[in-house]
Amino acid sequence: MNFSPLNIILIGIAGLLGVGFYGLLITRNLIKVVMMLQILIKAVVLALVFAGKISGNLGLGQSTAATVIVADTIVAVVGLALAVQVRRRFGTLDVPQISTLKG
Amino acid sequence: MAGNLILLIIGIPWLGALVVWVIGDQRAKAQHILAVIFSLLSGIASLILLAFVDSQPAVNFTLGSAFGNLTFVPDGLAVTLTVIATVIGSLAVLFSVDYMRGEAQLGRYYFMVLFFIGAMAGLVLSGNLLFTFFFWEITAFCSYGLISFYSDDPKAVAGGIKALIITQVGGVGLLAGTLIAYANLDSFQISDVLANASVIPAAALSFMAFSFIIAAAAKSAQFPFHTWLPDAMEAPTPISALIHAATMVNAGIYLLARFYPAFASVPGWRTAVIIVGVISALITAFMALTATDLKRALAYSTVSQLGYMVYAIGAGGVLASQFHLLSHAVFKALLFLTAGSVIHAVGTRDMRRMGALSAKMPFARNVFIIGALALMGLPILNGFWSKELILEVGLEHSPRWAYILMLIGAGLTAFYTFRMTWMVFFGTQREELHVHETGTAMKVSLALLSIGTFTTWSFFGGLNKLFSASLPFHAMEEESTLEMVKAISFAPATWIALLVIALGLILFFTLGRKVALTESPRWLNSLTESSFGFESVNHFVVNTVSKFSESLRVTQTGQLNWNILGIIGALFIVLAVLLWGGA
């Protein structure tokens, strides 16, 4: 495997995805859940730019990435605000304890 | 002209439904009046439409490739059923003014009734099979909403859901047949299907034919789907009269009659239709023998009479079946509405608690007896002519065993009808009930319906003329009322049938009267209470489905990490498919 710039980016994307998913799998803290989601989204943003580069539509990839950045900021804000509300209402941020969706 | 009339017939009740709903339940009196006005207008429009019967579409909207053209065809079959739906609909609404007085949520009630009347007219007038399906589903929805109208009564809710689920089976059958027709002919037009039925490959055509039998049997509560109609009797009685006796349950008969020319040559189709009709007519006649609930007894007899119509179509008597449909709609609406006024007056549906009401409700007694005589098929009344016509067609064109079974059914009909009348109006008084006589609005609609019971048979010639003029694929001979009367009076089938009916009555008065009134034989009771075992089939299906979904609950853990694992797993599956499956 040669370490050309493109391959390094690809490894970066895979690494970020791996960290994000691993974190989501093991974490029980709501704020950490939001953080892990952010890491996942960063991997996606990187992947968008990367896809734009290799398909020759760099402008399209970059503008989509910019849009995703804006959208995911909103996700982060709303997620953290919800976490604050959850803490106030349930007195805990532990996800299994606040789970009410059990079938 | 005809096009505008059709749009009015469908549009007026739908507009009325919105208006009645919008003005609100605080103004109950205005709701009553408006509902009567809107339904009467629609009835008048459909009577005028009788003058514009034609085999060509009167309304034609182009909707693009996926839907084809939305057409409305005012041919004889469609207009007859439209008149039945709107006229009996307006009589049922008129009856509701007394029956539903003081009930809460009248807006919901009248909305559903008017929405139903418009949809029923659309269902029969539509020349586009896909829109027939849409209207078909609207009628099923209204039927469900009205059965469950008393939504705080668990029995009403259960009955409504049962009706909805079973009629959906029919809806699936209709949709499957429709899509097969479209796949083979590239058209949803009913006239195209009838004209080009021979183009459709034999296997596809017979699939279509049998899925239409399923559709018709589920909608018309025929064997093996007959179990929903008795439970639908939790609806307010005008609804039982309108939807579950006079109109919606006829949609299945309409479907079979409409497509008879296309399916008649499909091997086994006619025999299957005859079998469905015969079994439905017989087993529900037995169930009516033991029923103790007045409305359930009437519901069983409805299924039984619908069985006669299905049988007539199987034997090739499309006209006979529609003629009986007309008679049955009138006299069964009369019976149901009279039963409604009796139930309204005494406050119970249990026939064992009634008895000797004849002196207290003379008007109700008289009209009920008229309806009962028509149901039995005694001369002069409309039920006689149409039932004899069916039996005559059956004698000529159906297997002998089927004819004999239907004759036995006619005898049973006489027996259970007399039992019913006797238990309600005659015999000994079994319980002190506070009774009041029928209200005025009720009396008006009952009087009109009993006049109809005496006279609608004379429309036979006109009906026949409409049919033969506007149904090019059904190939009907013209016959006037007088010729029909002559033919029936001298046909051996008539005299055999009258003999059997008389036998049923003699049986009732000699050995059956005491037994039938108080308690029927235990073996018959247990058989009929379980609908000859079909109730347990229903329970089995319901239990299996709910057990299966219960066992799926464990997959919904509510654990975030578990759900993430599911997402990642799905991602890997997609990746694997892309990597190896795509190449």
Interface residues (C-beta under 8 A of the other chain):
Chain A: F21 L24 L25 I26 T27 R28 V33 V95 P96 S99 T100 L101 K102 G103
Chain B: R553 V554 T555 Q556 T557 G558 Q559 L560 N561 I564 L565 I568
